Amino acid sequence: MLLSLLSGLLVAGCSSRGSSADDVARLLRGSLPAEWVLSSSVDPGRFKPLRGLPHPLAQLTLANQSDTLTWVLSPEKWKILHPTLTLLLFPISDLQEVEEAVRQQGYRSDFPPVIFGLIDEYILVTSPGYVNEGLHTPEAEATIQELKDALKRTVQIR
């Protein structure tokens, strides 16, 4: 009896987590430029964790598969990548805890959390390392600015 009750609660929790991620993903997809795609995961094993934050509901990855960026690592070595933006999704009820983590980790971490924006009842968090895999050239920044401009229709960007 107890086992079936716990199983039911676990399934309900997972389906509500998936539902919130799906709802936000649907809203974001409606604002994306044509060449951008969005994938989401509610599997905690696939999240890119950021120190100091509570556990996110989901990870959303936005990628422009039709564009490429070149990251020159050394004269003989470079990396070709697609413009990307990874966002972690938190309930608005975690806002105070997320803001505190942003304040504390901004001084302590190589990949500090940054509040990207608010959408409905959710917080979207990113990090400089989550934007174009950490590449911050003017060209790379321009690809993300185009995405941010499009998302302003749906997200209250901070």
Buried (B, 14 or more C-beta within 10 A) or exposed (E): EEEEEEEEEEEEEEEEBBEBBEBBBEBBBEBBEEBBBBEBBBEEEEBEEBBBBEEBBBBBBBBBEEBEBEBEEEEEEEEEBBBBBBBBBBBEEBBEBBEEBBEBBEEEBEBBBBBBBBBEEBBBBBBBBBBBBBBEEEEBBEBBEBBBEBBEEBBEBE
